[in-house]
Amino acid sequence: MTKEANSTGKFWLMFIVSLIGTGLFLVFKPEWFWVMLPFLFTSFVYAKNWV
């Protein structure tokens, strides 16, 4: 059997972008920062390859 190589680089990039977006929402629109949380946590789980 061959083992499939999983590249998580794009998910780490998505996590960093989501983290920055969440921070910006928290500073400028604190009542809406929760909108970014699903993107943040989903990208983190994919980056850690926990799926």
N, C-alpha and C positions, 0 to 999 in steps of 0.2 A: 504494500500500500504506500501511496505517496502522501506526504504530509503537506497540507496547504499552508503557505506562508501568509500570515495576516499582517498587513501593514497598518499600524495604528497612528501613523504620523498625521494623517488628515483629521483624525478624531481629536488628537491633542491640539491641533490648530483650531478646530471648532470649539474645543473646551476653552482655550485661551481667549478667543474672540467672545464667547458667551460670558466668560468671567469679566472681561472688560465691559461688555454691554450691561451686565448685571450691576457692576459698580457704578456705571454712568446713570443707569436708571435709579439706583439707590440715592445718588447725589441730587439729580435733577428732577426726578419724578418718583419720590419715595412711595407714593400710593400705588404705583404701577410696577414696582421692581419684581413682583412675583410672576409677571408675565414671562420674564426671562428664565425663571428657575427650571422649567421642564427642559429647555435647551441645554442649560448648564449641566444638570444631573444626567441627562441622557448621553450627552457627549462624553462626560466623565466615565460613565459605565462602559461605553464602547471603547474609549481610549485604554481603559484598564483591561479590556478584553474579557469582561465578566459575562458576556452574553453567550 
